[in-house]
Amino acid sequence: MTEAFRALIVCVDDDRDILSAITRTLRTLPVDVVATDSPRDALDLVALRDVAVIISDYEMPTMNGVELVAAAKRLRPETVRMLVTGRRTYDTAVDGINQGEVFRYIGKPFTPSELRAAVTEAVAKHQELTRSSSELERATRRERLSADLEVEHPGLTKVERESDGSYLVPRLDPAQIASLGLSALTDLARRR
């Protein structure tokens, strides 16, 4: 984690002592931590902010941790999801993986170094997912622009490469060039 990037970590547990322990442990990392005993408040934060990691207790009275991380995944898929649980059973693991795509389980009691290491890995995973998501969005926008340009100006995107390495660009009349605008032509040229 770099100091310039301060990831937002949201911790949810109905036990205030556990929330306090997690907050104290993560204070040594370059992250911002929000602790709450309300799954609803946690989901509101995920919806409003770029939450890097959500850490939830598995067993809570109003909504269990799997339901919470599954809802967080639907709101913001790049938020990395972790569960803290005192009961590490096969069923809780399968439930978490199937519904919430949980990145990591932390057993209670946990050591501070174990929690810090898991959160550091989760923040790195979030950065990777965010980069991938951004690259996909840019590629999708480029494809959409190319399709729109092709509809407006048939043949424009059909640039062919000659045997000498040069490009054969379709002939455009001055009205077509003017209607495209410089930014569209620049973006089109970047894709080649």
C-alpha positions in Angstrom: 0.0 0.0 0.0 1.3 3.4 -0.8 0.9 6.4 1.5 -0.8 8.5 -1.2 -3.6 5.9 -1.5 -5.6 5.6 1.7 -8.0 2.8 1.2 -11.4 3.0 3.1 -12.0 -0.1 5.2 -15.5 -0.7 6.6 -15.8 -3.0 9.6 -19.1 -4.4 10.8 -19.7 -6.4 14.0 -22.4 -6.3 16.6 -19.7 -6.7 19.3 -18.2 -3.3 20.1 -15.1 -4.9 21.6 -14.3 -6.7 18.3 -14.8 -3.4 16.4 -12.5 -1.6 18.7 -9.8 -4.3 18.4 -10.0 -4.3 14.6 -9.9 -0.5 14.5 -6.8 -0.4 16.8 -5.1 -3.1 14.8 -5.6 -1.3 11.4 -4.6 2.1 12.7 -0.9 1.2 11.9 -1.8 0.8 8.2 -2.2 3.7 5.7 -6.0 3.1 5.6 -9.1 4.9 6.8 -11.3 2.8 9.0 -15.1 3.2 9.6 -16.5 0.8 12.2 -20.2 0.2 12.7 -22.5 -2.3 14.3 -25.2 -1.7 11.6 -25.1 -3.7 8.4 -27.5 -1.1 6.8 -25.0 1.7 7.6 -22.2 -0.4 6.1 -24.2 -0.9 2.9 -25.0 2.8 2.7 -21.2 3.5 2.9 -20.5 1.0 0.1 -23.1 2.6 -2.1 -21.8 6.1 -1.5 -18.0 5.7 -1.3 -15.2 3.7 -2.9 -14.9 1.1 -0.1 -11.8 -1.0 -0.7 -12.5 -3.7 1.9 -15.6 -4.6 3.9 -14.9 -6.8 7.0 -17.9 -8.3 8.6 -18.7 -10.6 11.4 -20.5 -13.8 10.3 -23.1 -13.9 13.0 -25.1 -10.7 13.6 -28.7 -10.3 14.7 -30.2 -8.3 11.8 -28.3 -9.6 8.8 -25.6 -12.2 8.8 -22.2 -11.5 7.3 -22.8 -13.5 4.1 -26.0 -11.6 3.4 -24.1 -8.3 4.0 -21.1 -9.1 1.8 -23.4 -10.5 -1.0 -25.3 -7.2 -0.9 -22.0 -5.2 -0.9 -20.9 -7.3 -4.0 -24.0 -6.3 -5.9 -23.5 -2.7 -5.0 -19.8 -2.4 -5.8 -18.2 -5.6 -7.1 -14.6 -4.3 -6.7 -15.0 -4.0 -2.9 -13.1 -6.9 -1.4 -15.1 -8.9 1.1 -13.8 -10.5 4.3 -15.6 -12.4 7.0 -14.6 -12.6 10.7 -16.1 -15.6 12.4 -15.8 -17.7 15.5 -17.3 -20.7 13.8 -15.2 -21.7 10.8 -17.2 -24.6 9.4 -17.5 -26.0 5.9 -21.0 -24.6 5.6 -20.0 -21.0 6.5 -17.1 -21.2 4.0 -19.3 -22.5 1.2 -22.0 -20.0 2.0 -19.5 -17.1 1.9 -17.9 -18.2 -1.3 -21.1 -18.9 -3.2 -23.0 -15.9 -2.1 -20.5 -13.2 -1.4 -17.3 -14.3 -3.1 -15.4 -13.8 0.2 -11.8 -13.1 -0.3 -10.6 -14.2 3.1 -11.9 -15.7 6.4 -10.4 -14.5 9.6 -11.0 -16.7 12.6 -11.7 -15.4 16.1 -9.5 -14.9 18.0 -7.2 -13.4 15.4 -3.7 -11.9 15.8 -3.0 -8.3 14.9 -0.4 -9.4 12.4 -2.8 -11.9 10.8 -5.5 -9.2 10.4 -3.0 -6.6 9.0 -1.6 -9.0 6.5 -5.1 -10.0 5.3 -6.2 -6.4 5.0 -3.0 -5.4 3.1 -3.6 -8.3 0.6 -7.3 -7.2 0.3 -6.4 -3.6 -0.4 -3.9 -4.8 -3.1 -6.7 -7.0 -4.6 -9.1 -4.0 -4.6 -6.5 -1.8 -6.5 -6.1 -4.6 -9.0 -9.9 -5.0 -9.5 -10.3 -1.3 -9.8 -7.6 -1.1 -12.5 -9.2 -4.0 -14.4 -12.6 -2.4 -14.1 -11.3 1.0 -15.4 -9.5 -0.7 -18.3 -12.7 -2.6 -19.3 -14.8 0.6 -19.1 -12.3 2.5 -21.3 -12.3 -0.4 -23.8 -16.1 -0.5 -23.8 -16.3 3.3 -24.4 -13.8 3.0 -27.3 -15.8 0.2 -28.9 -19.1 2.2 -28.5 -17.4 5.3 -30.0 -16.1 3.2 -32.9 -19.5 1.7 -33.6 -21.2 5.1 -33.4 -18.6 6.6 -35.8 -19.1 3.7 -38.2 -22.9 4.3 -38.2 -22.5 8.0 -38.8 -19.6 7.6 -41.3 -19.6 4.2 -43.0 -16.1 2.9 -43.7 -14.4 5.3 -41.3 -13.2 2.6 -38.9 -12.1 0.2 -41.7 -8.6 1.4 -41.8 -6.4 -1.1 -43.7 -2.6 -1.6 -43.4 -0.7 -1.6 -46.6 2.2 -4.0 -47.3 4.7 -1.2 -46.7 3.3 -0.6 -43.2 1.4 2.6 -44.0 -2.3 2.9 -43.4 -5.0 3.3 -46.1 -7.5 5.7 -44.5 -11.0 6.0 -46.1 -11.5 9.2 -48.0 -13.7 11.7 -46.0 -15.2 14.8 -47.4 -14.6 18.1 -45.5 -18.2 18.1 -44.0 -17.5 14.6 -42.5 -14.2 15.7 -41.0 -15.8 18.9 -39.5 -18.7 16.9 -38.0 -16.3 14.4 -36.4 -14.4 16.9 -34.3 -10.8 16.8 -33.3 -11.4 14.7 -30.1 -13.2 11.9 -32.0 -10.5 11.7 -34.6 -7.8 11.8 -31.9 -9.5 9.0 -30.0 -9.9 7.0 -33.2 -6.2 7.4 -34.1 -5.2 6.3 -30.5 -7.0 3.0 -31.1 -4.9 2.1 -34.1 
